[in-house]
Amino acid sequence: MTNHKANVMRWDCEKQGCFNVKMRVKLNLLFDCFPGAIGLSDLDGFVEYQNKFLILEWKSFLGDIPTGQRIAFERFSSVGDGTITVIGIVGNAEDMSVTHLCRFSRGHQTPWKAATFQDLHKMCVQWVHWARNATRTNQ
């Protein structure tokens, strides 16, 4: 029986070639569509639950989030009464190890904090509980 919740990428690099070459969207080809140094950015994951949104942004190194992304995340997270939350993650995507987390909520970024994958998991579960309760409170 398959897990209907699983969102596993169904790509075999050995059979289908390098995912980054074959399937990754070349956002840079649209760079000249936007003014100044503005460019498109990707999101690593997002979910909607109870009309609330959680965005995950994965980084491979600890440092400042690029200015354009940081401004966008601050503005996303300032919408409504916490309608959009962004979790910044530093870690190794290959083995899903996590070293640091931050959060954008209500227009502000928390400082990076040492963390583990279990901490990320816990943050996601807590977000679901918050979204569920926030929706009930607003009804």
QUIHUZI-V315999 format. One record per residue. N is the residue number from 0. RES is the residue in one letter. SS is DSSP state (helix for helix, strand for strand, loop for the rest). Layout:
<<N,RES,SS> <N,RES,SS>>
This chain:
<<0,M,loop> <1,T,loop> <2,N,loop> <3,H,loop> <4,K,loop> <5,A,loop> <6,N,loop> <7,V,loop> <8,M,loop> <9,R,loop> <10,W,loop> <11,D,loop> <12,C,helix> <13,E,helix> <14,K,helix> <15,Q,helix> <16,G,loop> <17,C,loop> <18,F,helix> <19,N,helix> <20,V,helix> <21,K,helix> <22,M,loop> <23,R,loop> <24,V,loop> <25,K,loop> <26,L,helix> <27,N,helix> <28,L,helix> <29,L,helix> <30,F,helix> <31,D,helix> <32,C,helix> <33,F,loop> <34,P,loop> <35,G,loop> <36,A,loop> <37,I,loop> <38,G,loop> <39,L,loop> <40,S,loop> <41,D,loop> <42,L,loop> <43,D,loop> <44,G,strand> <45,F,strand> <46,V,strand> <47,E,strand> <48,Y,strand> <49,Q,loop> <50,N,loop> <51,K,strand> <52,F,strand> <53,L,strand> <54,I,strand> <55,L,strand> <56,E,strand> <57,W,strand> <58,K,strand> <59,S,loop> <60,F,loop> <61,L,loop> <62,G,loop> <63,D,loop> <64,I,loop> <65,P,loop> <66,T,helix> <67,G,helix> <68,Q,helix> <69,R,helix> <70,I,helix> <71,A,helix> <72,F,helix> <73,E,helix> <74,R,helix> <75,F,helix> <76,S,helix> <77,S,loop> <78,V,loop> <79,G,loop> <80,D,loop> <81,G,loop> <82,T,loop> <83,I,strand> <84,T,strand> <85,V,strand> <86,I,strand> <87,G,strand> <88,I,strand> <89,V,strand> <90,G,strand> <91,N,strand> <92,A,loop> <93,E,loop> <94,D,loop> <95,M,loop> <96,S,strand> <97,V,strand> <98,T,strand> <99,H,strand> <100,L,strand> <101,C,strand> <102,R,strand> <103,F,strand> <104,S,strand> <105,R,loop> <106,G,loop> <107,H,strand> <108,Q,strand> <109,T,loop> <110,P,loop> <111,W,loop> <112,K,strand> <113,A,strand> <114,A,loop> <115,T,loop> <116,F,helix> <117,Q,helix> <118,D,helix> <119,L,helix> <120,H,helix> <121,K,helix> <122,M,helix> <123,C,helix> <124,V,helix> <125,Q,helix> <126,W,helix> <127,V,helix> <128,H,helix> <129,W,helix> <130,A,helix> <131,R,helix> <132,N,helix> <133,A,helix> <134,T,helix> <135,R,helix> <136,T,helix> <137,N,loop> <138,Q,loop>>
